[in-house]
Amino acid sequence: MSTLVYMKLLEQTPAKYDRGMRVITLGRVDRIKREIAAGWVEPGHSVLELGCGTGSLARLMTERGADVTGIDISEPMLAVARDAAPAATVMHLTATEIERLGESCFDRIVATLSLSELSEDELDYVLHASARLLKPGGLLVVADEVVPIPLRQRMLFWLIRYPLAALTFLLTQNTTHALRGFERRLEDAGYRTVSTKPYLLGTLALIVSERA
Amino acid sequence: MWNVLKDIWFLFGRLFPYPTRPGLRRIGDPDRSSPVLVTGNFELTVRTVIETLERDGIDAWLLIAPSKGVNVWCAAGGGHFTTDSVVSIIKTTGVEKLVDHRRVILPQLSANGVNYWAVKERTGWKPRFGPAHIKDFAAYIRSGKQITEREHRHVSFDLPERLAMGTNLGFNVSLILALPLIIASFWVAGLWWKTIPILFMLSVLSTVLVFWLPGKIGVQKGLALGVLTAATYALVAQTALDVPPWSLVGWSAWILAVSAFVGYDMPSWSPLWRQDAKELILGVRTTHVAIIPERCINCHLCDIVCPVDVFAHNPETKKYEVANLDACEACGACIENCPTEAIVNNFREGVCACPTCLAIDGVSKLAGKSRKSRQPEPSSCTEGECGCD
């Protein structure tokens, strides 16, 4: 029984996950998704979404006229995504297997709060693999928690993030991880940063980079 | 110093995730023919695996797959150590550049989340399920056999592990029951601080003594321990302490009740029994794993992945059969790995209409106890493809 109590407490559901992401970003995640769909995706674009979750961004992008492929490893999430974004192709695939999707075949690769779920090895692998997947001039659009490098900003980051993460965990038993040294990893994988837009005093960022 | 603190934490908080960095580790001095094995990224697991392999003088490549900081078996059951995790760790560590072979040894207890056929298809590597416990790894690898010896597939619940799980059980039930007990202490003075040590002691005793207590696993063994403990208390209280008779009766009954509760809760902390209300309260088996004979293609995998030896080979029909249903704890490893969906688990619900069973079924349903087994995609395979000798 006691193990069951903890299991129930920690059980993840798609609805609980979405709620958690809203709390930890203080609602910014929805706004960022709308910005990505409106500002970085054009009609007719071929878009790959890494970690499409419940499909809210995939839906926005298909509504804008893009041809969207969404991948995720959580079956419960994928089931919700199939209903939420019927025009998108949604499939079970790990981010480390995306080379199966082809070569130089996407105009955009987008990832919101999903790259930070990967281990460091996985992240490097996925960045290299995604660079090969993008058409020349294609963009990688990432919205995630990014740990800043300057000390003062870094201290501010943890000061804001820890209470938010604690609150989120209390309310929804979800948490996120933050990307460290992300810009250097992007460079190593052959990307050139086009634009960086900070949110929530720099704890959250929308980073757009181009395949160099 | 840090390791000692960690060890103390693992005596009480083993249930909580404790992640360590995923990736590739060299064990000893591995070369291009050394074995490649996989584990999850739970700190205690990784430390035990590395220490055991180094002690046994094994040279190997260890792949630590991200399992959310949870131990292999629980993570596999909970969907955190899956085929995806194995595929990902093989690809991202670049281990294929370090060895000439393409054989990867998976923990046997990951079979409830990792599908043999899918790993093979998606990575091109040939998976093997190794022994259930890392202490048997040296014997397994030195035997040179591709499948593990039968005794190395069994999960055990040895005394040191029982002691550790007993302290964990005590800590966690105390944590959960602390608030209700403190509230109840407004009516019965001192109830909470007297009950918590009783709860803790009975937790450790019920786990350590589980094989020696009479009765069936669950409430029966709990009651047996309760009778022993209450009798000891009554004897001491009557001879050495000056306890009024009504208090003596009250506390004896309370000890019995607490012990029955602990007896019911203990199995979920063991690797040998599953948490099922009917089974643990009434002693009725509700698990009913069965093989559909027409579908069995004799690939041996169900037998290889079963940690409690439920299956047996019938040499006449050349098929597998359920031989030891009582041992089944419904971990789902056989169902996950059967390539032809020949194994089914029919929970016997509603077989009994007595008020107790109805109440238990109702509570179970309210708790949302619906088990959905993940069925693998059926794939064609020929006899012996899994690499058995």
Interface residues (C-beta under 8 A of the other chain):
Chain A: M1 S2 T3 L4 V5 Y6 M7 K8 I73 S74 E75 T94 A95 T96 E97 S119 E120 D121 E122 D124 Y125
Chain B: L15 R21 P22 G23 L24 P66 G78 G79 T82 D84 V87 S88 K91 T92 T93 R122 L169 N172 V173 I176 Y264 D265 S268 W269 Q275 A367 G368 R374
